[in-house]
Amino acid sequence: MRAARLHGVGDIRVAEEDDPEPPDGHSLVRVTSVGLCGSDLHWFAEGGIGETVLDRPVVPGHEFGGVALTGRYAGQRVAVDPAIPCGHCEQCVRGDRNLCPRVRFAGHGTLDGGLRQLLAWPDEQLFPVPDHISDDCVALLEPMGVALHSLDLGHLRVGADVLVAGVGPIGLLAVQLALHAGARRVFATEPLPHRRAAAAAFGATAWAPDEAEPALADATSGRGVDLAFEFAGTDEAIATAVAAARPGARVVLGGIPSTNLSAFPASVARRKGLTFVMVRRMNEIYPRTIALATAGQVELDALVTHRFGLEDSATAFRTAVERGGLKTIIAL
């Protein structure tokens, strides 16, 4: 099989590798589509995320789907949950499998990810999908799961005003999901004009960050929003979320910063009595994302602006790092 493997900063190579042999309880999956996530771009451009660094060549990619060739779902198209929790720790037993301290995650550490033609994956982490949704849509179920889990953590109430600071693909999915869940209005801040335009197309009122504070104060008559999401991974976006939140609001932090430290305006947050919630991937959410995609209640294919083949993986990563589009897909 062919696989794309990251050897160092900016150094991704496609080569022939041995086909995997699935152990008991695993299926052989032919990968069809892989989305490039912001965290993949950290690995490619910086060689790590925060305190975690690349210490061995690894196959990237955790947004992917394919066709099961063997096992429980042989012959069926499947979405692949990239996280493999231990199943036995306190967090797994109480139902917080996304918080498992021994979780293995595709494209991270010692577990190769989806940028290869074939992989062996646990049967319980595979989810059949209907034929009428595209391969790219199947890959995007993972970022939609992160956005949906973020909404769960935010306790969104019908009729709420919502801010999304940072409207890359996950932020754009949060915009759609918030409106679908009953938000009265969704506001968005984003420095890139084409992403602001996408947010507006999905129903948000979008501003550049330097315009946001007075515009939002005017739009909410100075009250602020009931719920603020941050999906940019920058201190500036966190500060925007804090400034936008009304007293007593929740601020959900879903962005992944380049360093191990984040900062926010503590005095403002303290005076407002804000509740901060951290997003750790997603938890047992694939059945819900598949249902939403199947019903056409969230637009996924519209997020795809660039597609490449596996042999052009290096070009795909460089294109995604430039952030000139929305979602970059590698089709196998």
C-alpha positions in Angstrom: 0.0 0.0 0.0 1.0 3.7 -0.3 1.2 5.9 2.7 2.1 9.5 3.5 4.5 9.8 6.5 5.6 12.9 8.3 9.3 12.8 9.0 9.9 16.3 10.3 8.8 19.9 9.9 7.5 20.3 6.3 8.8 16.9 5.4 6.0 14.5 4.3 6.9 11.6 2.0 4.7 9.1 0.2 6.1 5.6 -0.1 5.2 2.0 -0.4 4.6 0.2 2.9 3.5 -3.2 4.0 -0.2 -3.9 4.2 -1.5 -4.1 7.8 -2.7 -7.4 9.3 -5.8 -6.7 11.4 -5.7 -8.5 14.8 -8.8 -10.0 16.4 -11.6 -7.5 16.8 -10.2 -5.2 14.1 -11.2 -4.7 10.5 -9.2 -3.9 7.4 -10.4 -0.6 6.0 -9.7 0.9 2.6 -9.4 4.7 3.3 -11.3 6.9 0.8 -11.0 10.5 2.1 -9.0 12.3 4.7 -9.5 15.9 5.9 -6.6 18.1 7.0 -7.3 19.6 10.5 -5.7 22.6 12.1 -3.9 20.2 14.5 -2.4 18.3 11.5 -1.1 21.7 10.3 0.6 22.3 13.7 2.4 19.0 13.3 3.4 19.7 9.7 4.5 23.4 10.2 5.8 23.2 13.7 6.7 19.6 14.4 4.3 19.3 17.4 1.5 20.9 19.4 2.3 22.6 22.7 4.5 20.3 24.8 4.0 17.3 22.5 6.6 17.0 19.7 7.2 14.7 16.8 9.7 12.1 17.9 9.2 9.5 15.2 7.9 9.5 11.6 4.1 9.2 11.7 1.2 8.9 9.2 -1.0 12.0 9.8 -4.7 12.2 9.5 -7.6 11.8 12.0 -10.5 12.9 9.9 -11.2 10.0 7.6 -13.6 7.3 6.4 -13.5 4.4 4.1 -14.8 1.0 3.2 -14.5 -2.0 5.6 -12.9 -4.9 3.6 -13.1 -7.4 6.5 -14.8 -7.8 9.9 -18.2 -6.8 11.3 -19.0 -4.3 8.5 -17.3 -5.9 5.6 -18.4 -4.4 2.3 -19.9 -1.3 4.0 -18.7 2.4 4.0 -17.7 3.4 7.4 -16.8 6.5 9.4 -13.7 6.0 11.6 -13.5 7.3 15.1 -9.8 8.2 15.4 -9.6 7.9 19.2 -9.0 4.5 20.8 -9.6 4.8 24.6 -8.5 2.1 27.0 -12.0 1.2 28.0 -11.1 0.4 31.6 -10.0 3.6 33.4 -12.2 5.7 35.6 -12.9 8.2 32.8 -13.9 5.4 30.4 -16.1 3.6 32.9 -18.0 6.8 33.8 -18.6 7.5 30.1 -16.0 10.2 29.5 -14.0 8.2 27.0 -12.6 11.3 25.3 -10.8 12.1 28.6 -9.1 8.7 28.8 -5.5 9.4 29.9 -4.3 6.3 27.9 -6.2 7.1 24.7 -4.4 6.4 21.5 -5.2 8.8 18.7 -4.7 8.5 14.9 -1.7 10.4 13.6 -0.5 11.2 17.1 2.5 9.7 18.9 2.9 6.0 18.0 -0.4 5.5 16.3 -0.4 6.0 12.5 -3.4 7.9 11.1 -5.5 7.8 8.0 -3.2 9.0 5.2 -2.6 5.5 3.9 -4.5 3.3 1.6 -5.2 0.6 4.1 -5.4 0.4 7.9 -6.6 -2.0 10.6 -9.0 -0.4 13.1 -11.1 -1.7 16.1 -14.6 -2.7 15.0 -16.2 -0.7 17.8 -14.6 2.5 16.4 -16.3 2.0 13.0 -19.7 3.4 12.1 -21.6 2.5 9.0 -22.8 5.4 6.9 -25.4 5.6 4.1 -24.5 5.6 0.5 -26.0 8.9 -0.4 -23.4 11.0 1.6 -20.1 11.6 0.0 -16.7 10.3 1.0 -15.6 13.8 1.9 -18.7 14.2 4.0 -17.8 11.0 5.9 -14.3 12.4 6.7 -15.9 15.7 7.9 -18.0 13.8 10.5 -15.0 14.0 12.9 -14.7 17.9 12.9 -18.5 18.1 13.1 -18.3 15.8 16.1 -15.9 18.3 17.8 -18.3 21.2 17.1 -21.3 19.2 18.4 -19.5 18.2 21.5 -18.6 21.8 22.0 -22.3 22.8 21.8 -23.1 20.1 24.4 -20.5 21.6 26.7 -21.9 25.1 26.1 -25.4 24.1 27.3 -26.9 26.1 24.4 -30.5 27.2 25.1 -33.1 27.9 22.5 -33.3 31.6 21.8 -29.7 32.3 22.9 -27.3 34.8 21.3 -24.1 33.0 20.4 -20.6 34.2 19.3 -18.1 32.0 17.4 -14.6 33.5 17.5 -12.7 31.8 14.7 -14.6 30.3 11.8 -12.4 27.8 10.2 -14.2 24.5 9.4 -15.0 23.6 13.0 -16.2 27.2 13.7 -18.3 27.1 10.6 -19.9 23.8 11.7 -20.5 25.3 15.1 -22.4 28.2 13.4 -24.6 25.8 11.6 -25.2 23.6 14.6 -26.0 26.5 16.9 -28.6 27.8 14.5 -30.0 24.3 14.0 -30.2 23.9 17.8 -32.3 27.0 18.2 -29.9 29.9 18.7 -31.7 33.2 18.0 -28.6 34.8 16.5 -25.1 33.7 15.8 -22.3 36.3 15.5 -18.8 35.4 14.2 -15.4 37.0 14.3 -12.6 36.0 11.9 -9.6 37.9 10.4 -9.9 36.1 7.0 -12.5 37.7 4.6 -13.3 34.4 2.8 -14.1 32.7 6.1 -16.3 35.6 7.2 -18.1 35.3 3.9 -18.6 31.6 4.5 -20.0 32.3 8.0 -22.4 34.8 6.6 -23.5 32.3 4.0 -24.3 29.8 6.8 -26.4 32.4 8.6 -24.1 34.3 11.0 -23.4 38.0 11.2 -19.6 38.2 10.8 -17.1 40.8 11.5 -13.3 41.2 11.5 -11.9 41.0 15.1 -11.1 44.7 15.3 -14.7 45.6 14.4 -16.3 43.1 16.6 -16.5 44.7 20.1 -18.5 47.9 19.1 -20.5 46.1 16.5 -21.5 43.4 19.0 -22.3 45.9 21.7 -24.6 47.7 19.3 -26.2 44.4 18.1 -27.0 43.2 21.6 -27.7 46.7 23.1 -24.6 46.3 25.3 -25.9 43.0 26.9 -23.4 40.6 25.3 -24.0 37.0 24.2 -25.3 34.1 26.2 -22.6 31.7 24.9 -19.2 32.3 23.3 -17.1 29.8 21.5 -13.4 30.1 20.6 -12.0 28.0 17.8 -9.0 30.0 16.7 -6.4 28.8 19.3 -5.1 32.4 19.9 -5.2 34.7 23.0 -6.8 37.4 20.8 -9.8 35.1 20.1 -10.1 34.2 23.7 -10.1 37.9 24.6 -12.8 38.5 22.0 -15.0 35.8 23.5 -14.5 37.2 27.0 -15.4 40.7 25.9 -18.5 39.5 24.0 -19.9 37.3 26.8 -22.6 38.7 29.1 -22.2 38.4 32.9 -22.7 34.8 33.9 -22.2 33.4 30.4 -20.2 30.3 29.4 -17.0 30.5 27.3 -16.1 27.3 25.5 -12.5 27.1 24.4 -12.0 24.7 21.5 -9.0 26.2 19.6 -5.6 24.5 19.8 -2.8 27.0 20.5 0.7 26.7 19.1 2.2 26.9 22.5 1.4 25.3 25.9 0.2 28.5 27.4 -3.0 30.6 26.8 -3.9 33.9 28.4 -7.1 35.9 28.8 -8.3 39.2 30.4 -8.7 37.8 33.9 -10.2 40.9 35.5 -13.0 41.2 33.0 -13.7 37.4 33.2 -13.8 37.6 37.0 -16.1 40.6 37.1 -18.5 38.9 34.7 -18.3 35.6 36.6 -17.7 33.7 33.4 -17.6 29.9 33.3 -14.8 28.5 31.1 -15.1 25.1 29.5 -12.3 23.2 27.7 -13.0 21.0 24.7 -11.2 17.7 24.5 -12.1 16.2 21.1 -15.5 14.6 21.3 -17.4 11.9 23.2 -19.6 9.1 21.8 -21.0 11.3 19.1 -20.7 9.6 15.7 -24.3 8.3 15.7 -25.6 11.9 16.1 -23.3 13.4 13.4 -24.2 10.6 11.0 -27.9 11.3 11.6 -27.5 15.0 11.0 -25.5 14.5 7.8 -27.9 11.8 6.6 -30.9 14.2 7.1 -29.0 17.0 5.3 -29.3 19.3 8.4 -25.7 20.3 8.3 -23.8 21.3 5.1 -20.4 19.4 5.0 -19.5 19.2 1.3 -19.8 22.9 1.0 -16.8 23.3 3.3 -14.4 21.5 0.9 -12.5 24.0 -1.2 -9.4 22.0 -2.1 -8.9 18.3 -3.0 -5.6 16.4 -3.7 -4.5 12.9 -4.3 -2.4 10.9 -1.9 0.8 11.4 -4.0 0.3 15.2 -3.7 0.0 15.1 0.1 2.9 17.6 0.6 1.2 20.1 -1.7 -2.0 19.6 0.1 -0.4 20.4 3.5 1.3 23.4 2.1 -1.9 24.7 0.6 -3.8 24.1 3.9 -1.1 25.9 5.9 -1.7 29.0 3.7 -5.3 29.0 4.8 -6.6 30.3 1.5 -9.7 28.1 1.6 -11.8 26.3 4.1 -11.2 22.5 4.2 -8.5 20.6 2.3 -9.2 17.0 1.5 -6.8 14.2 0.4 -8.7 11.6 -1.6 -7.3 8.1 -1.8 
